[in-house]
Amino acid sequence: MAPRNHVASHPDLFKVNFQDGSFASELLAVKDFKKGDVIASLEGLTPGPKRYTSVQVSRDSHIELNSDLVYMNHSCAPTAIVDIKNRVVRAVEDIPTGSPITFFYPSTEWDMDQPFDCNCQAKRCLGEIRGAKYIPKEKVQAYWFNEHIEELQREAGLVN
């Protein structure tokens, strides 16, 4: 059930499937997206502290999305990326109408405020999601990361 005062931010692109329980809601496509399509531009962002709803945009800065994009769930095999440099959410595979829009949280997050056990069931699932800082060196190459995370990975010796 939707919160009483919820107003959809992008009703022509996606909708929130509100579910009972903690972190059970999800973002669903309301139209087909092809691989490479921009799903949404990142607009109306506000700086904020590191927290479970924020997105890390640089070494030490976080923003709040202030839109239904905050309901994108994590997946180790995501359907989209949050591209900080270009300020867009982009499909990384075809996303049919009614399908979840997900992203790989460590692609933006170095050390997450609220780690969790992943239930995505992808073949390459990492299990516990704590941030890019904690991904073993031998597994880093399987994922896409934003530039600020790649820089931190180089400094930590996780990539060359």
C-alpha positions as a LaTeX table, in Angstrom:
\begin{tabular}{lrrr}
\hline
Residue & $x$ (\AA) & $y$ (\AA) & $z$ (\AA) \\
\hline
Met1 & 0.00 & 0.00 & 0.00 \\
Ala2 & 1.38 & 3.41 & $-1.00$ \\
Pro3 & 2.06 & 5.95 & 1.72 \\
Arg4 & $-0.90$ & 8.29 & 1.99 \\
Asn5 & 1.02 & 11.32 & 0.69 \\
His6 & 3.08 & 9.61 & $-2.01$ \\
Val7 & 3.21 & 11.41 & $-5.36$ \\
Ala8 & 4.93 & 9.46 & $-8.15$ \\
Ser9 & 8.03 & 11.29 & $-9.38$ \\
His10 & 8.22 & 9.74 & $-12.88$ \\
Pro11 & 4.82 & 8.09 & $-13.54$ \\
Asp12 & 5.50 & 7.72 & $-17.27$ \\
Leu13 & 8.76 & 5.78 & $-16.63$ \\
Phe14 & 8.42 & 3.71 & $-13.47$ \\
Lys15 & 6.29 & 3.10 & $-10.41$ \\
Val16 & 6.86 & 1.94 & $-6.87$ \\
Asn17 & 5.41 & $-1.42$ & $-5.94$ \\
Phe18 & 4.85 & $-0.74$ & $-2.24$ \\
Gln19 & 5.03 & $-3.86$ & $-0.05$ \\
Asp20 & 4.64 & $-4.44$ & 3.67 \\
Gly21 & 7.87 & $-5.05$ & 5.55 \\
Ser22 & 11.25 & $-3.39$ & 5.77 \\
Phe23 & 12.92 & $-2.72$ & 2.41 \\
Ala24 & 10.33 & $-4.84$ & 0.57 \\
Ser25 & 9.10 & $-2.21$ & $-1.92$ \\
Glu26 & 10.57 & $-2.13$ & $-5.42$ \\
Leu27 & 10.79 & 0.10 & $-8.48$ \\
Leu28 & 9.10 & $-1.31$ & $-11.59$ \\
Ala29 & 9.32 & $-0.16$ & $-15.21$ \\
Val30 & 6.00 & 1.07 & $-16.65$ \\
Lys31 & 7.40 & 0.94 & $-20.19$ \\
Asp32 & 9.99 & $-1.13$ & $-22.02$ \\
Phe33 & 13.59 & 0.05 & $-21.81$ \\
Lys34 & 16.25 & $-1.19$ & $-24.21$ \\
Lys35 & 19.85 & $-1.81$ & $-23.15$ \\
Gly36 & 21.59 & 1.57 & $-23.15$ \\
Asp37 & 18.42 & 3.64 & $-22.70$ \\
Val38 & 18.44 & 6.45 & $-20.17$ \\
Ile39 & 15.77 & 5.49 & $-17.66$ \\
Ala40 & 15.89 & 8.82 & $-15.82$ \\
Ser41 & 18.10 & 11.85 & $-15.35$ \\
Leu42 & 19.38 & 12.51 & $-11.85$ \\
Glu43 & 17.76 & 15.84 & $-11.04$ \\
Gly44 & 16.59 & 17.58 & $-7.88$ \\
Leu45 & 19.40 & 16.05 & $-5.86$ \\
Thr46 & 20.34 & 17.46 & $-2.48$ \\
Pro47 & 23.58 & 16.98 & $-0.55$ \\
Gly48 & 23.23 & 14.99 & 2.62 \\
Pro49 & 24.99 & 12.76 & 5.10 \\
Lys50 & 25.88 & 9.15 & 4.40 \\
Arg51 & 22.80 & 7.09 & 5.20 \\
Tyr52 & 20.88 & 4.13 & 3.84 \\
Thr53 & 18.88 & 6.29 & 1.38 \\
Ser54 & 21.82 & 8.34 & 0.09 \\
Val55 & 24.01 & 7.75 & $-2.95$ \\
Gln56 & 27.74 & 8.40 & $-2.78$ \\
Val57 & 28.80 & 10.76 & $-5.58$ \\
Ser58 & 32.47 & 11.38 & $-4.74$ \\
Arg59 & 35.13 & 10.30 & $-2.27$ \\
Asp60 & 33.30 & 11.93 & 0.64 \\
Ser61 & 30.00 & 13.35 & $-0.66$ \\
His62 & 26.52 & 11.86 & $-0.67$ \\
Ile63 & 23.23 & 13.01 & $-2.16$ \\
Glu64 & 19.58 & 12.20 & $-1.67$ \\
Leu65 & 17.73 & 11.25 & $-4.85$ \\
Asn66 & 14.46 & 12.92 & $-3.76$ \\
Ser67 & 12.44 & 10.77 & $-6.15$ \\
Asp68 & 11.05 & 7.29 & $-6.60$ \\
Leu69 & 14.56 & 6.24 & $-7.70$ \\
Val70 & 15.26 & 5.71 & $-3.99$ \\
Tyr71 & 13.19 & 2.51 & $-4.35$ \\
Met72 & 15.69 & 0.89 & $-6.74$ \\
Asn73 & 16.74 & $-2.28$ & $-5.03$ \\
His74 & 20.19 & $-3.82$ & $-5.09$ \\
Ser75 & 21.12 & $-6.73$ & $-7.32$ \\
Cys76 & 24.48 & $-8.36$ & $-8.01$ \\
Ala77 & 23.14 & $-8.76$ & $-11.58$ \\
Pro78 & 21.53 & $-5.33$ & $-11.98$ \\
Thr79 & 19.21 & $-4.14$ & $-14.74$ \\
Ala80 & 20.56 & $-0.57$ & $-14.54$ \\
Ile81 & 23.50 & 1.57 & $-13.47$ \\
Val82 & 23.49 & 4.85 & $-11.61$ \\
Asp83 & 25.99 & 6.83 & $-13.69$ \\
Ile84 & 27.18 & 9.65 & $-11.45$ \\
Lys85 & 29.42 & 11.33 & $-14.06$ \\
Asn86 & 26.59 & 11.69 & $-16.58$ \\
Arg87 & 23.87 & 12.09 & $-13.91$ \\
Val88 & 21.60 & 9.38 & $-15.33$ \\
Val89 & 20.20 & 5.97 & $-14.57$ \\
Arg90 & 20.87 & 3.78 & $-17.62$ \\
Ala91 & 19.57 & 0.32 & $-18.55$ \\
Val92 & 22.35 & $-2.28$ & $-18.82$ \\
Glu93 & 19.97 & $-4.86$ & $-20.26$ \\
Asp94 & 16.51 & $-4.82$ & $-21.80$ \\
Ile95 & 13.95 & $-4.11$ & $-19.08$ \\
Pro96 & 10.39 & $-5.13$ & $-20.02$ \\
Thr97 & 7.34 & $-3.35$ & $-18.64$ \\
Gly98 & 6.60 & $-4.57$ & $-15.11$ \\
Ser99 & 10.18 & $-5.67$ & $-14.41$ \\
Pro100 & 12.25 & $-4.39$ & $-11.48$ \\
Ile101 & 14.80 & $-1.64$ & $-12.02$ \\
Thr102 & 17.80 & $-2.56$ & $-9.87$ \\
Phe103 & 21.40 & $-1.41$ & $-9.48$ \\
Phe104 & 24.57 & $-2.71$ & $-7.88$ \\
Tyr105 & 24.87 & $-0.64$ & $-4.68$ \\
Pro106 & 28.68 & $-0.94$ & $-4.41$ \\
Ser107 & 28.92 & 0.78 & $-7.82$ \\
Thr108 & 28.34 & 4.04 & $-5.93$ \\
Glu109 & 29.12 & 3.09 & $-2.31$ \\
Trp110 & 32.59 & 2.55 & $-0.87$ \\
Asp111 & 31.61 & 1.72 & 2.73 \\
Met112 & 27.86 & 1.45 & 3.23 \\
Asp113 & 25.99 & 2.97 & 6.12 \\
Gln114 & 23.72 & $-0.07$ & 6.44 \\
Pro115 & 25.22 & $-3.36$ & 5.15 \\
Phe116 & 22.80 & $-6.20$ & 4.42 \\
Asp117 & 22.59 & $-9.80$ & 3.26 \\
Cys118 & 21.78 & $-9.92$ & $-0.45$ \\
Asn119 & 18.90 & $-12.10$ & $-1.61$ \\
Cys120 & 19.24 & $-11.49$ & $-5.36$ \\
Gln121 & 20.11 & $-15.14$ & $-6.09$ \\
Ala122 & 22.32 & $-14.14$ & $-9.05$ \\
Lys123 & 25.10 & $-16.57$ & $-9.99$ \\
Arg124 & 27.67 & $-13.95$ & $-9.02$ \\
Cys125 & 25.88 & $-12.84$ & $-5.82$ \\
Leu126 & 28.32 & $-11.48$ & $-3.27$ \\
Gly127 & 26.20 & $-12.44$ & $-0.25$ \\
Glu128 & 26.80 & $-9.66$ & 2.27 \\
Ile129 & 26.73 & $-6.20$ & 0.69 \\
Arg130 & 28.91 & $-3.74$ & 2.60 \\
Gly131 & 30.32 & $-1.52$ & $-0.15$ \\
Ala132 & 33.02 & $-1.72$ & $-2.83$ \\
Lys133 & 35.75 & $-1.56$ & $-0.18$ \\
Tyr134 & 34.89 & $-5.12$ & 0.87 \\
Ile135 & 34.69 & $-6.85$ & $-2.52$ \\
Pro136 & 37.58 & $-9.30$ & $-2.89$ \\
Lys137 & 40.14 & $-8.30$ & $-5.51$ \\
Glu138 & 39.45 & $-11.42$ & $-7.59$ \\
Lys139 & 35.75 & $-10.45$ & $-7.91$ \\
Val140 & 36.02 & $-6.70$ & $-8.64$ \\
Gln141 & 36.39 & $-7.13$ & $-12.42$ \\
Ala142 & 32.92 & $-8.70$ & $-12.71$ \\
Tyr143 & 31.18 & $-5.41$ & $-11.86$ \\
Trp144 & 30.81 & $-1.85$ & $-13.17$ \\
Phe145 & 31.79 & 1.00 & $-10.82$ \\
Asn146 & 31.61 & 4.80 & $-10.90$ \\
Glu147 & 34.85 & 6.75 & $-11.23$ \\
His148 & 35.05 & 7.78 & $-7.56$ \\
Ile149 & 34.78 & 4.12 & $-6.53$ \\
Glu150 & 37.39 & 3.04 & $-9.12$ \\
Glu151 & 39.78 & 5.66 & $-7.72$ \\
Leu152 & 39.28 & 4.35 & $-4.18$ \\
Gln153 & 39.73 & 0.76 & $-5.43$ \\
Arg154 & 43.08 & 1.70 & $-7.05$ \\
Glu155 & 44.24 & 3.37 & $-3.83$ \\
Ala156 & 43.27 & 0.26 & $-1.85$ \\
Gly157 & 45.09 & $-2.05$ & $-4.30$ \\
Leu158 & 41.87 & $-3.79$ & $-5.42$ \\
Val159 & 42.51 & $-2.97$ & $-9.10$ \\
Asn160 & 45.52 & $-1.90$ & $-11.16$ \\
\hline
\end{tabular}
